[in-house]
Amino acid sequence: MHYKLVVFDWDGTLMDSEAQIISCMQSAFTDLQLQPPSRDQVRNIIGLGLREAVSQLHATADEAMIERLFERYRHHFFAEHSPKADLFPGVEACLEELSQAGYLLAVATGKGRRGLDLVLDQTGLGDYFIATRCADETFSKPHPQMLQELIDFAGVSATEAVMIGDTEYDLQMAINAGSPSIAVSYGVHTTERLLRFNPLACLDAIDQLPACMHNLPPCSTSR
């Protein structure tokens, strides 16, 4: 049996949005006269849902403060002055090649729905994906819900789906869902950190993915 479904993380895997996320998060804290988190602290939470991310960055925040930080982060993210985020080189060609090869493609992201829909529209990539799931629609990574929902929607088994991501949250989610994963080393978590989760491969560029998929051994048929 060959793999049928390829599920992508978004930030740090398909889009180079690290600088944008760091800037918006630090600005949100500054707006509320809080000590902004460091770049490394923000990099570490990229991939989580916004609520989980804020809770890690401000461990003593109550619900009201979390909501205020949410609002200020969203304000900066959707503002015209928000730093520009671009796709990593080769993303669209990679998606086209995988689609032409017959793979079903999907997205599982820590972004909220409004944010994902915005970047799908800006990049024109939405038509490549049969379905997408966001952290404000399901549990945040590494909980397996968003991946499981995509697997169910595609009508495949967990072992026929491959999760592609740049963080340990992506790879742990795959483990929790019973799916294999492929790591990418150019995102926010180090290669050493990613390899602890035993991905099938660790790629240095997204354009390596089609060849990697072609060369993978047959997947398990167990459900």
N, C-alpha and C positions, 0 to 999 in steps of 0.2 A: 504494500500500500504506500502511496506517495502522499506527502502533505498537501492539504487542500486549501487551508485558510491561513493567511499571513496577517497578523494583527500588529499594528504599529503604535507605539507611543508617539506623541507629537513633539513636545518641547525637548530639545536636546537630541532627538532622533531624526525627525524630518525637518524641523525648523531650528535655526540658531537664534533662540530667543532668550538666552541666558542674560545678556546685558539688559534687555527690556524688563525681564522679571525682577532682576536685582534693583534696577532703578525705581520701578513702581513700588516695590515692597519697602525700600528705604524711604521713599517719599511719603508713603502712607504713615510710617512711624513718625517721621519728622513733622507731618501735619498735626499730629496729636501730641506733639511735644514729648515724645518718647525717644529714648536712645535707639537710633536705627541699628539693625543687625549688620554685621560685617558681610562682605561679599561672600566669604566662605560659608558663613551661617546660612545665607539665602541659597547658595548653590546646593547645600546639603538637603534642602527641603523641596527643591524643584522635582516635580513628579507626583507630589502629594496633592490631595485636594486642598483648596484654599483654607478651609476651616482647620484641617490638620496641620497645614503649614504654619498658619498664624499661631496656633496653640503651641507648636514647638518653639517658635521664635519668641513668644511672650507667654511663658508657662503660667504666670500668675494672672493672666487676663480673665476677667469675668465675661459673661455672655454679652453684655452691653459693649464692652471694649472690643471684643472679637467682631461684633457687627460693625462698629465704627471703623475698625481697621479694614474689614471687607470693603466697606463703602469707599474709603479713600484709595485702596488699591485699585478697585474697579474704575474710579474716577481717573486715575493716572493712566491705567491701561488703555482706556477708550478715548483718552484725550488726544488731540492732534499733536501735542508736544511729546507724546510717548516715543521712546527710542524705536527706531525701525528694526524689525526682525525679518530675516530672509531665510528662505529654504537653504538647506545645505546643498552644495554642488551635486548635481546628478540625481536629485530626488525624483523629478518628474520622469526622467528617462528610466529610472529604476522601476517606478510604478507601472509605466507603460509596458516594460519588458515582462514583468511579473503577470500583469493582466493578460497580455498576449499569450503567455505560456499557460493560461488557464487557472491561475490561482485566484481565489476570492480574497479581497483585501478589505481590511477594517481598521478602525482607530479606537484605541482605549487610552484615554488621557486624563490627567489631573486637572485640565482646564475645565471651566464651567461651559455650559452649552452656548451661552451668548458669545464667549470668547472663541470657542472652536468654530462656530458658524461664521464669525467674522473672518478668521484666517482662511477658512475653506473658500469663502467668497473671494478674498483678496488674491489667493494663489491660484484659484481655478481648479483645484484638485478634487473637489467634492465628488465628481462623477466616477472617480476611481474606486470609491469605497461603497460596499454594499450596506454598511451600517457603521455607526459611531456611538461610543458611550463616553459620558463625561462624569466627573466626580460629583457634580451636584445632582446627578440622576441615579447614582448607585453609591455603594460604599467606596471610600477612597482606597487606592492601592495601599498596601499589598493584599487587601481583601480580594478574593477572586470573583466577586459578583459581576463586574463589568466584562471581564473576559468570558465568564460562563454564559452571560447573556448573548454575547457575540457568537460564541460557539453554537448555542442553541438556535440562534437566528439563521446561521449558515447551514444548519442541519448536518454538522460533522461531529465526530467524536473529539474529545479533548486532546487525544494523542495525534490527531490529524491537523491540529492548529499549532502554529509557531508564533510566539510573542517576540517582537523585536523592540529592544529598549536600551537606554543608556544609564539606567539607575538600578540599584538593588531592589527598589520597590517594584519595578517591572518584572524582574526575574523572580522575585519571591512570589508575586502574584501568579506567574506562570506555574511555579511549583505548587502553589495552593490550589490551582485549578486542575492540576494533573497534566499540564502541557509542557512541551519543551520550549526552550528560548534560544535566541541568538542575541548576543550583546554587541553594542557598538562602543568603541573606545574614545570617540571624539566628543562625547557629551560631558555631563557634569560629574560622574563618578569614575574613579580611576579603574584601570584594567584589573589591578590586583583585587580591588573590592568586588568587581563584577565576576571574576573567575571563581570566587568562593561559592557561587550559585550554580556552577557546572553548566554553563550554556553550551549548546552544540558547537558554537564558534564565537569568536570575538573579532569583529570587523573594524578596520581602520577608516573605512569610507562606505557610504551607503551604496555606491555603485558596485560594490563587491557582492551585494546580496543576491542578485539573480544567479550568478555562477555558484555561489555557496549553496543556494537552495537546490540547484541542479545536481550538485555533487554530494548531497546528504544521503546517507543510507536510508532504506525504506523505514517508515515510521512503524511503531507498534500498532497492532490492531485492537489491543485491549481497550475497553471503555471504562 
